[in-house]
């Protein structure tokens, strides 16, 4: 009975391809996953999204185009200004307050790489082709293919700023969770889109970012004892952090906590004792909390901090926000393969008591690279998978309400 109820929301063709398919690698021998017209619409939408450069901070162009596209498909689109000329897009059909929210992000990392499609190899590439415009395009086409009450109970949200701290999703969350806001509304199910290799994610690591800033005293390099080298102090501090890195919390589910020294800079010239230096560091938490790891970092650098202060310098740690612990995500849909991932998402930035799912086409291993790309069949399969995920989570939520 439940399966029959699910199928009633799907067009006739979708019932024929409801189960996940594994097409052959040869695109010429692969069975079609979508009707020709829907596949053409998907590829056109994906191409337009990728062709619009939307590096974080410059999302206005793609946002305007996507607004026009969604409105042409009879969606109501509400823009939410996050900062000047940067807007989240919230789209819905006949009902403003829905039970299900389907969301991804429209910003990308730099630099911009142009769109390409190699029909012989079936490969589609360009900046954002995977992360996360593949999810955006597949989500939209998946929702458009639904019918009846289920279609009316879905909202689409496409946010800015995911790649640099999630200011778009945080802004949206502040609106819907503020009881005094006209946008206040609680969703029962939220489906997030990120590159997950077509699998359902059961959780991802937490995040803690910080910068070690050192200030010393400039001097001529021929007389280094007259100064305090910020570079020397920073190198010593980083050495302590490398030792700490091998002793950070771990878990069976997420593995080891990792620490990446991402950017180091200091000094002005080889013949000048460096007055300032800093290093930016990202920690991916597999266990514990940001507060616990913050304490470990402070303990590791305590002696270095005391030493440089005695010489008249300073060592400060600037935390990049509060961070967040490992994030467990719902993955109770049996028909999907499962995995955990090491990267961060907007999942923790949307506060509230809702079921949350994370899925998307393409691999994180090519995201943020100069060879970011995915296969056409994976993009098409994502349409079927998003649609299946929407239907099954909706049916599950409905059953839970009946049993309460």
N, C-alpha and C positions, 0 to 999 in steps of 0.2 A: 504494500500500500504506500509506504514512504517513497519507494523508487518511482511508482506511478505518479505520485504527487510532484516529484521533482521534474519528471519529463514533461508535464503539462506546461511548464514555463519555457520550454525550449522549442525553437522552430523545428520543423520536421527533419531537416537535414542534420541538425545537431544530434538527434537521437541516434543517428547512424554512426556517429563518431564520438559518442559520449565517453567511452573508455579511452584511457591514455593510449596513444599509438607510438610505435617506434619505427618510423620510416627508414628505408634503406639509405645508405650514405649517398648513393648516386641520385641526384635530383631528377634525372630523366626517368628513373624507374620508381620513384617514390609515389605512392598513391596520394591523390590530392587530399589535403586536410580541410580546406575550406572551399565553398563555392567560388567560382572564378570572380564574380562581382565583389564578394566580400574580401577575397584575397587582394584584389586590385585596390580596394578602398584602404585596406590595412597598409599596403606598401606605400601608397600615396601619402597617407597620414604620417607614417613613420618618416618618410623622406622629408616632408615639409618641416617636421619637428627638428630633425637633425640638421637641415640646411640653415635653420635659424640659429646663429651663434648665441648662446645663452650662458656664458661663463658667469658664475656667481657674482651678483652685483649688476649684471647687464641682462636681466630676464625680461625686460619690458617688451621687446620685439616679439619673442615667441609667445608671451602671454597674450598680447593683442591678437596675434594670428589665431591662437588656440581658442580664444573667446569667440571670434567670428565663426570658426569652424563649429564649435559646440552650439552656438545659437542657430546656425543653419540646419542643425540636426534637431531643432525644437527643444533644446535644453534651455532652462533659465540659468543665467550665469551671474553670480555675484562676485565682485572684485573686493579683495581686502588689502588695503595698502599697508605693507609691512614697513618699508621706508620709502623715500621719494622715488617714484617711478618703478617700484617693485611691488608686484601684486600676487597674492594667492588667488586661485580661481576655484570657486565652489559652484558646482553645476548640479542641477536636479531637474526632474520632470514635472509632474503635476503636483507633487507633494514636497513642501519645503523641509519638513522634519521627517527624516527617514530613519529606519532601523539599521541600515547597512551603509558604511562609508568605504569607498574604494579610492585609494590614494597613492600618489607617487610624487616625484619632484621633477621640475623642469629646468633646474640649473645644472651646470656641468663644471668640471674642473678645467683649468687651462692646460695647454693652448688649444685653440680651435683646429680641428682637422675636418676637411670637407667630406661630404657624403659620397659614397660610391656603392654601386651594386654590380657584382660580377655574376651575370646570369649563368655562365658556364660552371662556376664553382658553387653557385647558390649562396655566396657570401655578401653580406651587407655591412658596410663599415662607415666610420666617421665618428667624430667626438659626440658622445651621448647616444650612439647607436645601440649601446648596451645599457649604460648607466646614465639615466634611467628612462630614456625616451622609448626604448622597446617596451617597457612596462606601461608607460603612458598610452602608447598607441594600442597595445593589446587590450588594456583595460577598457578603453573607450569602445573598441569594436566588440568586445565581449558583452558589455552592457547594452549596446545598441541591438544586439541579437536576442535579447530577452524580451519577454512579453508579459502583459497583464499586470497583476498586483505586484509581482516581484520587481518588475522594471520601475514601477512607481515608488518602490520602497528603497531605492538606491540613490545615493549622492556620490558625485565624483569630486575629489579634491586634489588639486595640483599646486604644490607649494614651491616657494623660492628658498634659497639659502641652505639646503640640506647639506651641501658639501663643506660648509664653513661654520658649523655649529647649530644649524637647524632653526634659525630665527623665524623662518616662515611658519613652520609647524608650531613653534612655541607661541607665536602670535595667534594662530588659529585656536590653539588650546586655551589661551587666556580668554578668548571670546566665548567659547562654548562652555567653559567651566565657571564663568562669572555669572552668578545668579541675577545680577543687575543689568546684564547685557541683553539686548534684544536678540542676539545670536545664541543665547544659552540653549543648549540642547545636548542630550545624551544619546550616543549611538550604542547599539547592542553588539555589533560586529564591525571591526575595522580590518580591511585587507590592504596591506602595504605592498608596494611593488619595488623590488630591487633585484639585481642579477643573482639568482640562486640556482642556476643550472636546471631550472624546471623542477626543482624539488621544494618541499615544504620545510621551512626552517623552524627548528624546535628551540632556538635561542641563539643569542650572540654575546660576545664578550662585552664587558663594560669598558668605560673610557675615563682616563684621567690625563689631562694635559697640563704642562707647566713649563715655565722658563726660568733658568738659572741666570741671574744677572750679577755680574761682578764689577765693582768699581775700584780701581787702584790709583796709582799716581804716575803720571807721565814723566819720562826722563830720557836723556840721550842714551842710546844703546851701548855707548862706550863706557858709561858709568851706571850700570843697571842698579847698583846698590843705592842710588839716589832716588829711585822710584819704587813702585810696587806694581809688578806686572799682573794685570787682570787676566792675561792669557795663561800665565803660569798657574794662577789660582783656579781658573776654570778647568784647566787640564787635570789638576789634582781632584777637583770636585767630580769631574766626569769619570775619573778612575774609581772613585768610591761608588759611583752609581753603577759602573760595570760590575763591580763585585756584588752589589745589591741585586742586580738583574738576575743573577743565578740563584737567588734565594727568595724570590717573590712567591706569593700564594699560587697554588695550582688546584685543579679539580679534575675528576675523571671525565666530566662532561665536556669541559672546554679546554683542557690541557694546561699548558703553562701560561702564566701571565708574562707578557713580553714588554720590553721597554725599547723604544726606538729613539736614538739621538738624531733628530731629523735635520736640524740646521744649527751650525756653529759659526759665529763671527766675532771678530775682536781686533782691536788695534787699528793703526792707520798706515804704518810703514815698517819695513824690516829694521830700520835704524832708530825706531822709537819704542821705548818701553810702553806697552799697551796700557792705556788708562781705563778702557772699558772692554768688556767681552760678555757674550751671552750665548746660551744654547737652548734651543726649543726641543722639548721632549714629549713623546706620546707613549702612554702606558695603556695596554689592552688587558683589562682585568679578567682573569679566568676564575677568580674567587675573591672573597672578602669584599670590603667596601672601599670607596675612594678615601674615606677618612683614615682607615687603617693604613693604606699604602702611603698616604700623605705623611703619617707619623713615621713610617719606615724611611722615607726620603729625608725627612728632617733629621732623624737620628743619624743617618749615614753621612750627612753633610755638617753635622754639628761641630766637629773638630776643625774642619776647613774654615767654617764661618768664624769661629773664635780666633783662629790664627791670623786671618786677614784683617780682622778688626783690631787686633793688637798692633798691626803695622799701619793702621790708619785708613784701611780700605773697608769695603762692605761686600757682603754676599747676601743677596735676597732671592727668594723664590716667589714667583708670581704665578698663581694658579689660574688656569683657563676655565673658570667656572667651577661648579661643584663636582662635575663629573657624574658618573653613574655606575652602579655595580653590574655584574652580568645580568642579562635580560632573558628570562625564560618566556618563550612565546608558544601559543597554542599550536599544536600539530596533531589534533585528534581526528583528522580525516584519513581514514585507512587507505584510500585509493592512491595516495601520493607517496613517493619516496621521501625520506627525511634526511636532514643533516643539520649540523650547527656551523656557524660561520664566525670569523674573527673580526669582521669589520663592523662599524657602527651604523645605525640607521636612525630614522625619525621615530621609531617605535616608542622609545622612552620619552620623547618630547610631547607626545599626545597623552595628557593625563586623563584619567577617568577609569571607571569600572566597566570595561568592555572586553569581549573576546578579541584577540588580535592574531592575525595570520600574516606571514611574510612569504612571498613567492614572486618569481619573475624569470623571464628568459635570459639566456646568456650567462657568461661566467665572469666572476669578479677578477679572475686572473688576467683578463685582457682589459678590464675597465681601468681608466686613468692612464692608459698606455697609448703609444702611437699606432698600435695595431688593434685598437678596439673594434670588434666586429662580432657578428653572429650569423647563423644560417637562416635563410628564409623559412625553412620548415620549423625551426625552433620558435621563430616569431609567430608563425601560424598556430603551432601547438599551444603557445601561451594563451591565445584567444580561447581555445577550447578549455584549457586548464583554469583560467580565471573564471570562465563561465561556470564550469563545474564546481569550483570552489565557492562561488557566490551561491549557487543553488543548494549545495550540500550544507553549507553553514547556515543558510536561511532555514532549511528544513530542520536541521538539528536544533536551532534556536526555537523554532515553533514547537517542536516536540517537548523541549524543556519547559516552555511556558504551559503547555497542556498538562504536564505532570506536576506542576507546582500547586 
